[in-house]
Amino acid sequence: MKTKEGLRGLHEIALVSLFTLGNTLLQFPWANAQAGVTVSFLLSALAALLFGLGTSYFAAWLFRKWMRSGTKVRIVFCIFLAIPICALAFFYAVKGSRDILSFLEKTILPKKTGLVFAAFFLAVCAWLSRGPRRGMDVFALIAFFTTLVAVTVLFLLGIPQFRTAYGKIELPKIEAVGASILPILTEFAFPMAPLGVYLALAKPKRGKSRSQKPLAVGILVGGAIMLVCVLQTLLTFGASFAASLEYPYSAAVRVVSVGAYAFRPELLSYFLDFSACLIRVAVCFSCFKFMVGRFLPRARNFVPPLAALFVFITLCFV
């Protein structure tokens, strides 16, 4: 029993770590935190941790314990609260899909294949979220350890490109802190709401309340992985130049080369971006699924394909 619980905890840590990376790695707000960017990132990670733990606890209490009485007033109240949560999940599913699509269109996708990739990407997300939770757990676990290897290899190979002058840690300026508040909330804190709801509702509770330790550890590990990516970018380009780039981390690993034939290991970073965005969008679909399942249990398995369809339509026309 302890072995199973430990394995489940490892799966959750892997899932949460990749979700924390998500498309945030692509859209890290460099331009709003040029001075003291490392400190600003640490504050962002703290905001994600607090918001993730808070929403998970709140969702477990509200949609499980508080709804258990089944009174009409409580159910209606929970429905009204579920609507903004689902809207937030849809927003971040669209954002994650659009960010990875835009990034790959500008890097490795052949011309006029963007919509084909989007359809494939969303179909995989819907398949993962519609099936048993074990499928998403296994994928997250494999992708997580692959991500660890990729980030470590890229960092070690990038060391010859580092400049010690770029390693100075500065406190953020007042104006930089003010400009970073909204990106901290939108890119780090608010995306944790669908994750917290998913972890709170995905598995029927038996016995005592589930521990939030895997959620906290996963956010910290995901933040640590991203911190390595941020440091590699800073040590390669410096904060000012990195802020002028559209995809700073991708540019940092692109300058890494190995051997006489200039073999570029940057392809490792594409798997990192793809799998992290895939997990984030799939979890958003699962948030839909379990949220709807609280009120319409028979309809919940139809939710992920419908969500994928509406996200695809949004990508096409909005």
ZIGI-V865858 format. One record per helix or strand. SS is the DSSP state (h for helix, s for strand). FROM is the first residue (numbers start at 1). LEN is the number of residues. If there is no record, write none. Layout:
BEGIN
ss=SS from=FROM len=LEN
ss=SS from=FROM len=LEN
END
This chain:
BEGIN
ss=h from=2 len=23
ss=h from=30 len=3
ss=h from=37 len=33
ss=h from=72 len=34
ss=h from=114 len=17
ss=h from=133 len=29
ss=h from=164 len=4
ss=h from=174 len=16
ss=h from=192 len=10
ss=h from=213 len=25
ss=h from=239 len=5
ss=h from=248 len=7
ss=s from=258 len=1
ss=s from=263 len=1
ss=h from=267 len=27
ss=h from=297 len=21
END
